[in-house]
């Protein structure tokens, strides 16, 4: 009897565990090429987006230098125009906090922390003693500082131009403005150079499932940006979702007063394009989170997760489009539309953070875990 | 029957297996503590977090700041003393208490195998594991060559309970007929050499591993028990646990189970292990020839046997407490822990909290990362008792900050074993008013699906 039990059991185990001969028909091998996903991201999305931004930032630097040299309405208008173009392009990059961008102690900290602390800027202007490399100046530089300096210094354009020409601190304003754009230019060049020389290959080749592989880090960064940079910073925080009262002065591009919606829509497009693997220059799509999800879910019944996510992005876009082009005005007029947009964005966080991450089964090596 | 049982209780057996077990256990525990310390987990799990998730009824057990290291040190030292058998009774009691204290400090780090260690060390308090081959023998110049057979059998019984209950827990429709959660976990092991891109992606492999895992758990105690299948069974134990170690981040557990399985071998096998250790100890020049050799007898058997009996009844009944709860066990997790449910679920959640002023109706959302570590947030997000405890913590926190009429509401979505995420917590329930208890939690929304089985 014993022998029989042992025999049956070992046969069952042998069949179950060790037969690999009968796998040729019917079975699927891992046909999903994660390296291709990373290649598509790097070559068709991330690097083109950086290069596009690099050009636009150079233009911005040129027009700011021209404005500093001769402050007048023409040069101010030109600087503002290039500011907006570069700021829009930036919306495609903020989520890539990986590689050099991360190594710089978060590149985006130096580019887009808002609201700005006006007193830090004014103090820097007045004393000339400021160090943009220190963490306490994160909220006194980058695009938000330019927003303040180009739009918020005075009630009208003449007043702003006067600050850079006839004001007794004119030189201080000029120096601060120049320092801000130089800092942005320098850091951006560092990041772009790294991507186009060494980091691209490193990024593409790190497709393992470990806590430090670029695939896993990228997934985490992507979700983090969507949740924090886009959902919370652009919509949730100003709408007062995280505070007792709405905070309309915390919108992006606050001093410009016209672009917070445009920037948010640009950011949402960027997020959705990355999800679908859509090329930065053109409409071709490649290997992406979407195709990876579709691959993993081949046997699942019901609606595709990738479709649910895209539908949710689309819904959020519709909600944002319904808002005033200036979120501050929207919050003051009817904040419920802002929170509706927030809710739509929020639902996608669940799909990304719970359902997508579960499907990818991203390794997070906190400690031992036995899955319970 | 009664006389047969009495005879059984008086049956002697060699003390060697229990001595080997004591050494193996002590060494594995010492390594576990060193490893835990080495990884810096004492700091990240117990010193740095502002807030700790307690077990119901054990809220008074908390990390004690930097002194937490002392508890670990105490635990490690007592494990070492257990291994060498010096002041064994004191050492194993200290080990049981310090290890259990550590386990109870924060349930974020709950693992079945930590519970197993606590339970096993509790049992060992009542066993004469220092009867043979211990420093205590050396000090007393006395050794015991035989001990009651039931002492060794009690360890075998405990190990068997763990395996069989783990096997029973796998008898459910997700595990057997959907190959969940292995179907999610295995394909993500595409990095593994040889098997990663081919084997781990095959659906039949997911099913085969689910079924053989279930069969393994249910059969292995019996295969270890019978002499004729023992070596085969031990080979399976080694294969199975090494394999799971390769696949999953489960730390020391596989090695502990491999060492534990040695208890099933007969005395000769253990004497051979001890003779190897004796050769290593030769330089110490210990002369045991002059020691008195005796048969070990319990002096307080009338107290100890009932304790052991109650202990085993508890072990067999407690895991079934989930039957008292109305809803799906995997979903509500009421009665899930301390029941040998290992590797059964892939569960993830996302839970946000809103602090509302009951009078004005105004409220704001909480940023969980202000209060919780990433691991705590992850664990909190899909376990109702964590959600409730954290809600109370938030309520107290904001009340002390001067907020009035505080209500705490949670919005939660949870995905279980590949199902699409579903709403988890009733968003209209003020969790600040709900109390933790053993009663069913009515504010957990039902799972829109059924999982059949144990």
Interface residues (C-beta under 8 A of the other chain):
Chain A: X2 X3 X5 X6 X9 X10 X12 X13 X15 X16 X17 X20 X23 X26 X27 X28 X29 X30 X34 X208 X209 X210 X236 X240 X241 X242 X243 X244 X245 X296 X299 X300 X302 X303 X305 X308 X349 X350 X351 X353 X354 X355 X357 X358 X359 X360 X361 X362 X363 X364 X365 X366 X367 X368 X369 X370 X371 X372
Chain B: X39 X41 X44 X45 X109 X110 X111 X112 X113 X181 X184 X185 X187 X188 X189 X190 X191 X196 X197 X198 X199 X200 X201 X202 X203 X204 X208 X209 X211 X212 X215 X216 X219 X222 X223 X226 X228 X229 X232 X236 X248 X249 X250 X251 X252 X253 X336 X337 X341 X342 X343 X344 X345 X346 X348 X349 X350 X362 X364 X365 X366 X367 X374 X375 X378 X413 X414 X415 X418 X420 X421
